[in-house]
Amino acid sequence: MPKRGVRNRKSSRGGEHVLLSRSAFCTMIGVTERQLSVWEQEELLVPSQLLESAGRAQPLYDRSALERARLIRTLEQELEVNLPGIGIILQLLDRMGR
């Protein structure tokens, strides 16, 4: 049985596709939900999927979102890059295809 906040889905390639709830995601990357909201408002990070439940959309995050969030956290907290600078770095990395 999956841990609370973690959902397993089959990917189109036949493997497991793990999706994390917002609280589990924040715990794994070591940031608050408020900080995650700021990153989303600045369009640095988007949920992988939205799960409709009781009339509300619950964001779910996959492994690529987890890697991107860890990069954002490192840039912001350890290297002290501001949010506009992080946005530029992420755009360049996206263009390069990492």
C-alpha positions as CSV (number, residue, x, y, z in Angstrom):
1,M,0.0,0.0,0.0
2,P,1.5,3.4,-0.9
3,K,2.3,5.9,1.8
4,R,-0.1,8.7,2.4
5,G,0.5,11.5,-0.2
6,V,2.0,9.2,-2.7
7,R,0.1,7.8,-5.7
8,N,1.4,5.2,-8.1
9,R,0.3,5.3,-11.7
10,K,1.3,3.2,-14.7
11,S,3.2,5.2,-17.2
12,S,2.7,4.9,-20.9
13,R,6.0,3.0,-21.1
14,G,4.7,0.3,-18.7
15,G,6.7,1.5,-15.6
16,E,5.4,3.0,-12.4
17,H,4.8,6.7,-12.4
18,V,4.9,8.1,-8.8
19,L,2.9,11.2,-8.0
20,L,3.4,13.1,-4.7
21,S,0.9,15.2,-2.9
22,R,1.8,18.9,-2.1
23,S,2.7,18.2,1.5
24,A,4.8,15.1,0.7
25,F,6.5,17.0,-2.1
26,C,7.4,19.9,0.3
27,T,8.7,17.5,2.9
28,M,10.9,15.8,0.3
29,I,12.5,19.0,-1.0
30,G,12.6,20.8,2.4
31,V,10.5,23.8,1.7
32,T,7.2,25.1,3.1
33,E,4.0,25.0,1.1
34,R,4.0,28.8,1.1
35,Q,7.5,28.8,-0.6
36,L,6.2,26.3,-3.1
37,S,3.2,28.6,-3.8
38,V,5.6,31.5,-4.5
39,W,7.6,29.3,-7.0
40,E,4.3,28.4,-8.7
41,Q,3.1,32.0,-8.9
42,E,6.5,33.0,-10.4
43,E,5.9,30.1,-12.9
44,L,9.2,28.4,-12.0
45,L,7.4,25.1,-11.2
46,V,4.0,23.6,-12.1
47,P,2.3,20.5,-10.8
48,S,2.5,17.5,-13.0
49,Q,-1.2,16.7,-12.6
50,L,-4.3,18.1,-10.9
51,L,-6.6,15.6,-9.1
52,E,-10.2,16.7,-8.7
53,S,-11.4,15.7,-5.2
54,A,-14.5,17.1,-3.4
55,G,-14.7,20.0,-5.8
56,R,-11.1,21.0,-5.3
57,A,-8.1,20.5,-7.4
58,Q,-5.2,18.8,-5.6
59,P,-1.9,19.3,-7.2
60,L,0.3,16.2,-7.7
61,Y,4.1,16.3,-8.5
62,D,6.2,13.8,-10.4
63,R,10.0,13.0,-10.4
64,S,10.8,15.7,-12.9
65,A,9.0,18.3,-10.8
66,L,11.0,17.0,-7.8
67,E,14.3,17.4,-9.6
68,R,13.4,20.9,-10.8
69,A,12.3,22.0,-7.2
70,R,15.6,20.7,-5.8
71,L,17.4,22.8,-8.3
72,I,15.3,25.9,-7.5
73,R,15.9,25.4,-3.8
74,T,19.7,25.1,-4.4
75,L,19.8,28.2,-6.5
76,E,17.7,30.2,-4.1
77,Q,18.9,29.1,-0.7
78,E,22.5,28.0,-1.2
79,L,23.6,30.2,-4.1
80,E,21.3,33.1,-3.2
81,V,20.0,33.7,-6.7
82,N,16.9,35.8,-6.8
83,L,13.6,34.6,-8.4
84,P,14.0,36.5,-11.7
85,G,17.5,35.0,-12.0
86,I,16.3,31.5,-11.3
87,G,13.6,32.0,-14.0
88,I,16.3,32.9,-16.5
89,I,18.5,30.0,-15.5
90,L,15.6,27.6,-15.8
91,Q,14.6,29.0,-19.2
92,L,18.2,28.4,-20.5
93,L,18.3,24.9,-19.1
94,D,14.9,24.1,-20.7
95,R,16.1,25.4,-24.1
96,M,19.3,23.3,-23.8
97,G,17.1,20.3,-23.1
98,R,19.3,19.7,-20.0
